Amino acid sequence: MSVAAWALPYWTRGQAGRETPPELFRVLYFGWLAAFTLKVLGASWDVSWHFKWLRDDLAPPHLLNSVGTVIVVALTIIHVYTGYGVDRTAQRLIQWGTGTFLIAVPLDLINHRVNGLDITSWSPSHMLLYIGTFFMLAGVIRGWFTGAPPGRVRTLVLGGLFVFMFENVWFPAQHQEYGVFGIRAWDAGKPEAEPILLQFAADQMGRAIDREMVVRFALPVPDQVYPLYAAMAAMIVLVFARAMIGKMFAATAVAGAYVAYRTLIWPLLAVADFPRSAVPAFLIAGALAIDLAFLIRNPVVRALAGSLVATLVVDQVLRVQNAWAASPPLISPVTMAIGGAGLAALWLAGEWFLTRYRLRARNADPALSRTPG
């Protein structure tokens, strides 16, 4: 039987939440895994590409990412039209996320036409891309969480989706991780960026090609952004991963998988003569602190104690990594107290959200083991 002959009977208009045949459900979500895999590979290559070459709309990383985006759009259309594989909330999250991403693409192109290079990952048009992907992934995670049958495959796919979510949230922080290597290369007299890229960046800044220009090019945001983002944005994603996957070392596995991926592509980029980056291995330590915090049964105590320990661990292990290997510039421990307070607020809100919308795995929290998941 051809693919078209198999799929055609399912192409009927329906409301979100309609009963989905198991085989169709698996095909749809394995399609999402394929789409996000292509997007992550393209994005990883893209950030390294932009530290070496002048921007090009049709650069190979953009084309690879675009193949993943085409699959995303196709899957979104299927979910919205047929109602298969999603409830109403998941459908809306996917729909709005994909729509935001597609709106952000031309806005980003216009931004580059008007403002030039705009290499920073933290620019408004780039942030729209991450936000769109965030909601898209949130919808896919919810759809799989609520619709997949219990078992090993359910756990593994949910873990994989959270790795993609973690990668998307952490993506803008890679700018600083590539930046520190860019500065090292300049100081060693072997700049990684091509002369045309350095000249373009210098012209934008209105100055000569010198070390100060390279530093502004490589580290365009305040030093406080990187560790605070690690303590708050990265850790809260891992809190949700631990609660929804429901396995003891789920957060550590998600962070570990991401760090392993970054470690594996590091030599591939180096062999191809593309810029390398500081791999954020310290995030695994923060993830382990979160996993251990889930041994505490009271959600308020868990959030407060977990935030304190996770922030301290992230700060200290980041300092060890900075001394032994490489990391973006460090900051005063006092500043990290702000990150800890921010994480505590996010974690407390997350505990309420997970319970309110019944998003905990059955075994994620012994005190709430009767909550459907």
Stockholm file with secondary structure:
# STOCKHOLM 1.0

chainA/1-373         MSVAAWALPYWTRGQAGRETPPELFRVLYFGWLAAFTLKVLGASWDVSWHFKWLRDDLAPPHLLNSVGTVIVVALTIIHVYTGYGVDRTAQRLIQWGTGTFLIAVPLDLINHRVNGLDITSWSPSHMLLYIGTFFMLAGVIRGWFTGAPPGRVRTLVLGGLFVFMFENVWFPAQHQEYGVFGIRAWDAGKPEAEPILLQFAADQMGRAIDREMVVRFALPVPDQVYPLYAAMAAMIVLVFARAMIGKMFAATAVAGAYVAYRTLIWPLLAVADFPRSAVPAFLIAGALAIDLAFLIRNPVVRALAGSLVATLVVDQVLRVQNAWAASPPLISPVTMAIGGAGLAALWLAGEWFLTRYRLRARNADPALSRTPG
#=GR chainA/1-373 SS CCHHHHHGGGCCCCCTTCCCCHHHHHHHHHHHHHHHHHHHHHHHHHHHHTTTSCCCTTCHHHHHHHHHHHHHHHHHHHHHHHCTTCCHHHHHHHHHHHHHHHHHHHHHHHHHHHHCCCCCTTSHHHHHHHHHHHHHHHHHHHHHHHHSCSSHHHHHHHHHHHHHHHHHHHGGGHHHHHHHHHHHHHHTTCCSSCHHHHHHHHHHHTSCSSHHHHHHHHCCSCTTHHHHHIIIIIHHHHHHHHHHHCCTTHHHHHHHHHHHHHHHHHHHHHHTTCCCCCCCTHHHHHHHHHHHHTTCCSHHHHHHHHHHHHHHHHHHHHHHHHHHSCCSCCCCHHHHHHHHHHHHHHHHHHHHHHHHTTCSCTTTCGGGTTSCC
#=GC SS_cons         CCHHHHHGGGCCCCCTTCCCCHHHHHHHHHHHHHHHHHHHHHHHHHHHHTTTSCCCTTCHHHHHHHHHHHHHHHHHHHHHHHCTTCCHHHHHHHHHHHHHHHHHHHHHHHHHHHHCCCCCTTSHHHHHHHHHHHHHHHHHHHHHHHHSCSSHHHHHHHHHHHHHHHHHHHGGGHHHHHHHHHHHHHHTTCCSSCHHHHHHHHHHHTSCSSHHHHHHHHCCSCTTHHHHHIIIIIHHHHHHHHHHHCCTTHHHHHHHHHHHHHHHHHHHHHHTTCCCCCCCTHHHHHHHHHHHHTTCCSHHHHHHHHHHHHHHHHHHHHHHHHHHSCCSCCCCHHHHHHHHHHHHHHHHHHHHHHHHTTCSCTTTCGGGTTSCC
//
